[in-house]
Amino acid sequence: MSSAPSTAASCGACWPASTATPCPRASRRAPSGIRPASPWCERGRAPVSRHYLDHASTSPARPEAVEAMLPWLAGQGGADPGRVHTEGRMARAAIEEAREQVATLLGARSREVVFTSGGTEAVNAAVWGATRARPGAAVVCAAVEHSAVRDASHRHAPVVEPAVDGWGRVRVEAVVELDPSQLALVHCQWGNHEVGTLQPVAEVVAWAREHGLLTHVDAAAAAGHAVVDFDGLGADLLSVSAHKLGGPKGVGALVVRRGLRLDPFIVGGEQERARRGGMENVPAIVGFGAAAAALAGDAGSRLRSEADQARTRTDGLAAALTAMDGVRRYGDAWRRLPHIVCVGVEGIEAEAVLLGLDQSGIAAHSGSACSSESLEPSPVLEAMGVDAERSLRLSVGWSTTDDDVGACVAALPGVVERLRALR
């Protein structure tokens, strides 16, 4: 393929300046001495091995999910599951099998699982339904909740923010002192998506139930990485996202306690037993179910095995990183989600560290405003009283290897040393 000279911007590190397609990194300015790397360097050749340590953002699809989806993507998925013909009944049977698989993973009944387009829609459906049931009443939503939970809550109701401690854990005493007569819904995430801290979800749900309040638990960060038991918890609503646990993107679920009827967030059809309008995404739902079944099989032995391995790896990462000068750990080191570790690097902006790691072939994340789509730093870290602009989050998953962890441990000291030398 010939290429004519182009005025397209290039980062200068990896993207051929002569290509007609602008470099996707051209709009990001790297610090002096640090240039972003690309796995597509040198027209398709990858001189830098890639190590993916950002599973808390999204995990690659598991082979079981991909294999289950392929027949439906190739033709079987074209039928309307609401029709009585053979093709429609096959699609309906596949959805119901996936519903049972997801319910098993989450400790719920299959009829309680409502499929959505993802965790964000599930959260919005929970907030919409709960606030419509009690208009004008407030929603309890801590600053450490995911932005989907915070934004949906602020859109539909007044919000009360209970205090959190230095580990990012909601203070139960700040919740129980609230006036329940003024509340419509109480949020409490299962575990934090940035620092991994487990929340006092059982205590918060028990208090809310005692006072007749609806509860919603965001389990998107926890599902597939920790044992989630919806029935045992006693919550009213629980939201999850398939891609966080190795399923496909574009599908999630809202688990709705049996007997609870809320106004649907999306109307226009009688799908999902009139709880969510719109044609079901059969291939994605099937993939979600397959990923859930892979984790829940053998009485959940694979989930427990992956969780144990993840904890070992993140403990190793934390030990190696905090041994460096000026690096401290954020969040609870013990009562936490096993796959997430978050640290702060003193004196260096997180974006510079991320770009330095990326040049070394390592994908990570930060709560800083510069390294995310938000214009504001992480409310989670701000609520904890730590500097979001210095944070680095590393997260492992089903596809992580010891080599991935070792590459990060080997690369970060050099990255930090080079950046500190530039100050």
N, C-alpha and C positions, 0 to 999 in steps of 0.2 A: 504494500500500500504506500503510495507516494504521499508526501505531505508538503504543502506549500508553506513558505514563511508566514508566521502569524504574529499578531500583536497581542495574543492572549497572554494574560499574566501567568507567571510560573513561580512556584516557591523556590526554585533553583536547586532544590536538594534531590528531587526524584522525578519530577514531571518534565518531559521533554518540552522545551520552550517552543519547538516548531510545531507541536501538535495543534490541531484545530480546536481541540477541547480544552477549555481553561483548566488549570490545575485546581482541584477541589480545595486545596489548602492555601490558595493564593491570598484569600481574605484574612488569614490568620497570621499575625506577625509574631514570629518567634524571637526570643531574646538573643542577643548577640552570642555567638558561640554554640547555639543550639538550633539545629535545623530539623524540621519534621521529616520522618521517614515514611515510606509507603511500601506496602507489600507488592505493589505493581511496578516497582522501580525497573528501569532499563527495559521498557516495552515488554512487560510480562514476566521477566525473570525476577525472582525474589531473593536478593542477596542477604536479607536479614530474616532470620527465623522469627516467626510471630508467636507470642505467648499471650493468650487472652486471659486477663484477670479482671474482667468486668461483668461477671455473671449476675451481679445484683441489678445491673441495668437490663440485661437480657441474656438468656442462655441459647446456644445453638440448639436446633431441633434434634431430639434424640433419634437414633436410627429406627427405633420402634414406631415413632410418630410418623416419620417420613414414609416408611414402608406401608403403614396403614392408610396413609392419605393417597398414595399414588393411584390405586384403582379408581378412587372417587374423582381425582383430578383428571384422569384419562377418559372418563365417560360416565361412570356410574353415578357421579354426583350431580348430573344434570336434571334429575327428577325432583319434583315438588314433594316433600315429605308429607304434605297435607292431602295428597291425592290417594284414591283407592286402588289405582292400577298397580300392577306388580312392581314397577319401578319405584313408585311412590312409597309402597309398603316396605321395600328394601331400604330406602333412604330413612324411613321412620324407624325401622328396626335398628339401623346403625346408630342413629341419634340416641335411642333409648339405651342401647348397650353402652355408649359413651357416657351417658348420664349416670348409669350405675357405676361405671368405673371411677368417675370423678367423685361421686358420692362416697364410695368406699375409701378413697384417699383422704377425704375431708371428714370422715366420721359422721356422715349425714345420711338421710333417706333420699333415694333417687328422686322422688317427687318434690323434694325441697330444692333441687338444683335447677336454676333458670340460666340458660346459656345466653351470653351477651357478646358484644363485639370486643370485649376486653375488660380489664380491671377498672379502667376509668369509667366506662359506661356503667359497670356494676355499682361503683361508688355513687355515681350520680343518681342511679335508680333508687338506691337505698335512701339517700338524702331527700330526693323528691317525694318519695312515697311517705316517709316518716313526717316530713314537715307539712305535707298536705293533710295528714291525719290530725295535726294539731297546729293550725296556722297561728303565727304570732309568737309561739313559744321558742325558746332559745335552743341552740345546739351546743353540746359540750365537745370541744375540739382543741386538743393541745397543739402547741406550735410544732411539736415533733412529728405530727401526722404528715402523711404524704401530701404533696401539693394538690392532688386530685380531691382528697378529702377536705382539705382546708378551703380550696376555691369553691367547691360545690356547696359547702356549708355556708360560707359568706354570701353566696349568691341567693340562697333561699331562706335564710333566717339570721337573727342575731346570734352571735357566737360568744361563748364563754370559754376562755382559755385557762385551764388549770395549770399550776406551776409544775415544772419538772426539775429534777436534781441535776447534778453535774455529770451524771452518766447518761442523761437523756431519758430518764425514766419518769413517767407521770407520778406525781405525789398523790397517793390515795387519799390522804387527809385533805388535800385541796379539792378533791371531787366530792367526798362525803359531806363537806360543809356547805355544799350548794343547796339551794332551795328547789326541790324536785317539782314543785307546783308550777315553776316557771320554765320547765324544760320539755322538749319534745323528743330529743334523741341524744344518746351518749355514744361518742366514738371512742374506741380504744384499739390501737393496732396490736397485732400479735407480737411483732418484733420490729425494731426500727430498721428502715431500709438504708440508712447511711452509716450508723455506728454499730448496728446489730443488737443493741440492748433489748432484752425481753421486757415486755411491759406487764404490769400487774393486772392482766386482762381478767382473770378469774375474780379478783376482788372487786374490780369496777363493775363487771357484769352482775355479780351478786347484789351489789348495792342498788344498781339500776332496777333489777327485777323486784327487789324488795319494795321499791317505790313505784312500780308499775310503769317504768320508762322503757322505751324501745332502745335496743343497743345494736350498734354496728361494729363489726371487727374487720379491719383491713388485714387480710392474711396473705396479701400478694407476695410480700418478702419472705414469708415463713413457709408457705405451702411447697412441698417437695423438698424442703431442707430441714424441717422439724415436724414432729407428729402434731397434726391439727385434729382436734376432736370437737366438731361443732355440737353434736348432741350432748356430750359430756360437759361442755362449757355452759350451755344454756342460753347462748346469745340468740337474738332475733334474726340478725342479718350478718352475712359474712361474704366478703368479696375476694376473688382470686383472679389471677391472670395466667394463661397457659404458657406464654413464652418465658416466664420467670422460672419454670421448672422443666424446660426442655420440650414443651409443646410448640405449636406454631403461633405466630403473631396473629392478631386480629380476632382472637376468641378468648373469652373468660367466662366467669360464672358469678351469679349472685345466689347464695344459699339463703332461702327464706324459710323461717321456722314454720312447721306444719300448722295450719290453721290461721296464719297471719295473712290478711289480704290488704295489699296496698295498691294505690292507683299506679298503673304502669307508667314508666317514664317515656317509653316509645309506644305510640298507638298507631293503628292503621291495619291491624291484622289480629287474628286470634291465635297466633303461634305461641308456643310455650305456655299452653293452657291460659291464654289471654293475659299473660303477665309480661310479654315482650313482643310487640309487633314486628313484622319483617321476616322475610324468607330466611330460614336457617342456613348457615354456612356449613353444609354437611362435611366437606373435606376437612375443614379446620376443627370442627367438633370431634370428628373421628380421630384426628391427630392428638387432640387434647386428651381424649379418653385413653388412647394408647400410651401416652406419656404417663398418665396417672396410673394406669394398670401396671406399667413397668416398675413404678415406685412402690405400689401397694402390694405387688405379688409376694407370695410366700410370707403372708402376714406382715408385710412391711419390712422384710429383712433388708431389701435393697436400699430403701430409704434410710434405715438406721446405719447401714454400712457406709453409704455415701456421706451421711452426716458425720460419722466418726472420722472418716478420712478427711473431710473438709475441716473439721476442728483441728486435727493434727497439723494440717498444712497451714491454716491461718495462725495457729499458735506458733508454728515455726517462723512464719513471716513476721509476726509481731515481735518475737524474741530477737530476731536478727535486726529488724529495723530500729527498735527502741534501744539497741546496744550502740547505735550511732549517736554522736553528740547532737543535741538539740532536737531529737525526735521523741515525741511522747504519744502515748496511745489515748484515743478517745473512746468513750463508751465503757460498758461493764465488761471486763475481761473474762468473767465466769458465767454469769447469767445472760447469755447472748445467743443469737443465731450463729450456727457453726461456720457459715461460709463467708462471713464479712469481718474484715478488720480495717479500722480507720485510724490513721495517725496524723499528727501535725508535724510539719518540718519547719523549725524556727528560722526566720529570716529570709525565707525564699517563697515567692509566690507559687501557688500550686500549678498554675498553667505552665510555668517554666519547667517544673518537675515532670509534669505529664508529657510535655514535648520531648524532654530529654529521655524519658523512659520509652516513648514511642520510637525515637531514633534507635534505641537499643532493642526494638522489637517487642515492647511490652505495652499492652493496652490496659489502662487503669482509669480511674475517675476521681473527681474532686467535687466538693460542695461549693467551690468558689464560683462567683458570678461569671468570671471570664471563661471558665471551662465548661459551662453548661448553657442551655438555651435561655435561661433566665437572666434578667438584668440585675437581679439581687442575689446576694450570697445566701447560703443555706439557712433557712429559719431554724432548722434542727440544731445546727451548731451554734447559732446565735443564742438560742434558748438555753443551751448548755453553758454559755459564757466562754466559748472558745473561738479562736480566729478561723473563720471559714475559709479565708483566703490562703491559709497555709495547710489545708487538709488534703489528705490523700487516702482514697478508699480503694482497697484491693479486695476482690471477691472471687471465690473459686466455685466450681460446679462439676457436673458429671463428667465433662470432657477434660478437666484439668489434670495435668501430669506433674510428677515431681520435678521434671525439667522446667516446667513453666515457673514453678515457685523458685527453683534454684537460679533461673535466669534473672528474676527480679532481685533476689538477694545479692546476686553478683553485680548487677548493673546500678542499683540505686546509690551506693556509696560514691561511685565515680561521678554520677550525674550531680549529686549534691555538692561534691567537692568542686566540680567545674563551675557550678553556678555561684557558689560562695566566693570563688576566686574572682568572679566578675563584679562583685559588689564594690 
